[in-house]
Amino acid sequence: MTAEQKLTKSPTGLLRWVARTPIVLFRIGLDGLLGGRFLLLTHRGRTTGLQRQVVLEVVEEDVPGGRIVVASGWGRKSDWFQNILKTPQVDVTHRRRHYPAMAELLSAEEGYLVISRYADRYPVAFRELGRMMIKDLPREKDAACRSISEIIPFIALILEM
């Protein structure tokens, strides 16, 4: 089974609309309701050049060190992921602060280390999100982290402060 075949399908229809509603929370200043575990990524469309936005879960953060890591949960075909590959200059809104940033794709090994630390911090979220994204996710933590890091791309957002 290829990496793409292991991914579950991204949401469509009503579920896609519901998944995009956190953008409204950011726009009206209520992103605090999300508990600081999410950010708003503003990026450029690769074809149109128009500004686009997506809300992503923060997988790991070191804001004082100038770095936040996110993941493309639906794989390399996600529009926002394709967009930042073409134009890595982005803007990040996190905890009511705005930062210009540069997006950098992490290696699978770096992704493995990041997702392992995430699994230690949020074991229930790790298991549930992992099952939601990847078919037949291994039950053992290390094997699950390996599977995820080989399929899901992790992106470091290097903040300009």
C-alpha positions in Angstrom: 0.0 0.0 0.0 1.4 3.4 -1.0 1.6 6.3 1.4 -1.3 8.0 -0.3 -3.4 4.8 0.0 -2.7 4.7 3.7 -4.2 8.2 4.2 -7.9 8.6 4.9 -9.8 11.0 2.6 -9.9 14.7 3.6 -13.2 16.0 4.7 -15.8 17.2 2.1 -19.2 18.9 2.1 -20.6 19.8 5.5 -17.6 18.3 7.4 -15.2 20.5 5.4 -17.3 23.5 6.2 -17.3 22.6 9.9 -13.5 22.1 9.8 -13.1 25.6 8.4 -15.2 27.4 11.0 -12.2 28.1 13.3 -11.0 30.6 10.7 -14.0 32.7 11.7 -13.0 32.5 15.4 -9.6 33.9 14.5 -11.0 36.7 12.4 -13.3 37.9 15.1 -10.7 37.6 17.9 -12.2 34.6 19.6 -9.3 32.2 18.9 -8.7 31.9 22.6 -11.6 29.5 22.7 -9.3 27.1 20.9 -7.0 27.0 23.9 -3.8 28.1 22.1 -3.3 24.7 20.5 -4.2 26.1 17.0 -2.8 28.8 14.7 -4.1 30.6 11.7 -1.7 30.2 8.7 -2.0 32.8 6.0 -0.4 31.8 2.7 -0.5 32.5 -1.0 -2.4 30.3 -3.5 0.1 28.7 -5.9 -2.0 29.3 -9.0 -3.9 32.5 -8.2 -1.5 34.2 -5.9 -4.4 35.2 -3.7 -4.2 35.1 0.1 -5.5 31.9 1.6 -6.0 30.8 5.2 -6.1 27.6 7.2 -6.3 26.8 10.9 -3.8 24.1 12.0 -3.1 22.4 15.2 0.3 23.3 16.8 2.2 20.0 17.0 5.1 21.6 18.8 5.9 25.2 19.8 9.0 27.1 20.9 7.8 30.7 20.3 10.6 32.3 22.3 13.0 30.2 20.1 11.1 31.3 17.0 9.7 28.0 15.8 6.3 26.4 15.6 5.7 23.0 14.0 2.5 22.0 12.2 1.6 18.9 10.1 -0.3 18.4 6.9 -2.8 15.9 8.3 -4.2 15.0 4.9 -0.8 14.5 3.4 1.1 16.2 0.6 -1.9 16.9 -1.6 -3.4 19.4 0.8 -3.8 22.7 -0.9 -2.2 24.8 1.8 0.8 22.4 1.8 1.2 22.7 -1.9 0.9 26.4 -1.6 3.7 26.8 1.0 6.0 24.6 -1.1 5.7 27.1 -3.9 5.8 30.2 -1.6 7.2 29.5 1.8 6.8 33.1 3.1 3.7 32.9 5.3 2.0 34.8 8.2 1.2 33.1 11.5 -1.4 34.2 14.0 -1.0 32.4 17.3 -2.2 33.3 20.8 -3.4 36.7 19.4 0.1 37.6 18.0 1.0 37.9 14.4 4.3 36.8 12.9 5.8 36.8 9.5 7.4 33.4 9.0 9.2 31.0 6.7 7.9 27.5 6.2 10.4 24.7 6.1 9.7 21.1 5.4 11.1 18.7 8.1 12.7 15.4 7.2 10.9 12.2 8.1 13.3 11.7 11.0 12.7 15.2 12.4 9.0 14.5 12.0 9.3 11.3 13.9 11.0 13.1 16.9 8.3 15.8 16.8 5.3 13.3 16.7 6.9 11.2 19.4 7.0 14.2 21.8 3.5 15.0 20.8 2.4 11.5 21.6 3.9 11.8 25.1 2.2 15.1 25.7 -1.2 14.3 24.2 -1.6 10.4 24.1 -5.4 10.4 23.5 -5.3 13.1 20.8 -2.3 11.3 19.2 -4.2 8.0 19.0 -7.5 9.5 17.8 -6.0 11.8 15.2 -3.6 9.1 14.0 -6.5 6.7 13.4 -8.5 9.5 11.8 -5.7 10.3 9.3 -4.1 6.9 8.6 -5.7 3.6 7.9 -4.4 0.6 9.9 -2.3 2.7 12.2 0.0 0.4 14.3 -1.1 0.2 18.0 2.5 0.4 19.4 3.5 4.1 19.9 7.0 3.9 18.2 5.6 2.0 15.2 2.7 4.5 15.0 5.1 7.5 15.1 7.2 5.9 12.4 4.2 5.4 10.2 2.9 8.9 10.7 6.3 10.5 10.1 6.7 8.6 6.8 3.3 9.6 5.5 2.5 13.0 7.1 4.7 16.0 6.3 5.8 18.2 9.2 6.5 21.8 8.7 8.5 24.2 10.9 7.3 27.7 10.8 10.4 29.9 11.5 9.0 33.1 13.1 10.5 36.4 12.3 10.5 38.3 15.5 
